[in-house]
Amino acid sequence: MTIHAQALLFDNDGTLVSSLDSVERCWTSWAREYGITAEDFGRVELHGRPAAEIVADLLPARLVPEAVARVEQLEVEDVPDGGVRLLPGTSEFLASLPAERWAVVTSATRRLAEARLDAVGILPKTLIAADDITRGKPDPEPYLLAARQLGVDPARCVVFEDAPAGLQAGRAAGMTTVALATTHRAEELAADLVVRDLSALSALVTDAGVEISVRG
């Protein structure tokens, strides 16, 4: 299978990097501070959504700004302590792409996203973060904004995601979707193509755009 695109849009956590251990540490610590129980967490969708939306589902509105700032601080401080690592194939795949052909589209805040990306040496020319949008994934707004900034028709974009919420956002934006089975089982992911991680893919840059293929 070969996918033809003019722009490639990558989620970050669970797609380019793994931050699961950090997220678990930080959100567990945060939950203790705010009296959030495991039962409380169990009733909200966590993965692939902006922290502000998750916190708003768990706490009264008057506490949300302070609580969001607190969890962001915990996660940023955790980055130097091994809070993030590259996933297989990330460096090689991104290195094969021209900087103007791809963007990172994350539900993290810009401060946290830049901290994690900088820690592993990823420097995207275009970054869409939670600060840039009004509606997070699964709404298509983040991916549509990325396409607009890159100057590419959404229909010519490919979204790379590990979370159902992100894949739903990509589909709603009218984009081709590639799911990476890094944090969810393959059967849980609805996408045009499902692979284990970016090491399963290769990219060929042509005058017409980028050809994405599954490695033999």
C-alpha positions, 0 to 999 in steps of 0.5 A: 500500500502506498499513500500519496500526500503533500503534508504529513501531520504527526501527533506527538505523545504515543506517535513520535515519542513515548511519555506514558511513564511520565504522564502516569507519574505526574497525573497520579501526583496531581490527582493526589493533590486535588483529591481525584480518585481512580474512579473519577479518572475512570469516567473520563477519556484521557488519552489524546485530549488537552489537559484543560479539557480533562481537568474541566471534566474532573474539577469545578470550573473555578479550580481549572486554570490553577489545576491545569497550570499545576499538571503542566508544571509537573510534566515539564519538570519531569522531562529531564528525569527521563520523562520522554523517549523517541519511539522506534523509527521516529528519527529516521522517518522525520529525517527523510522529510523536508521541514515544510512538508510536516507538522506536529499537532499535539494536545499538549501545551506549547510549553510542554510539547517544546520541552518534550520535543527538544529533549529528544532533538525534534525541531518541527518548523510547524507546531500546533499545540493546545494553546493554538486552538479552541476545540481539541481532538477529537474535533478536527480544528487542530489538524485543519489549522496545521493544514492551513499553516502549511498551505495544503488542502486537508484532503492531501494531508496524512495524519499519524496518530496513536489515539482514537480521539486523534484519529477521529479528528483526522477523519473529521478533517477529511484527511487520510489516517495512519494509526500506530499501535503503540498505546492501543491494540490495533483492533481498537484503531480505526484508520486507513492504515494501521502499523506498529510504529513509524519503523514500519514505514518509509517515505519517498519525497517526489516533485508531487509530494511524499509517497508513504509505503509499508516496508517489506 
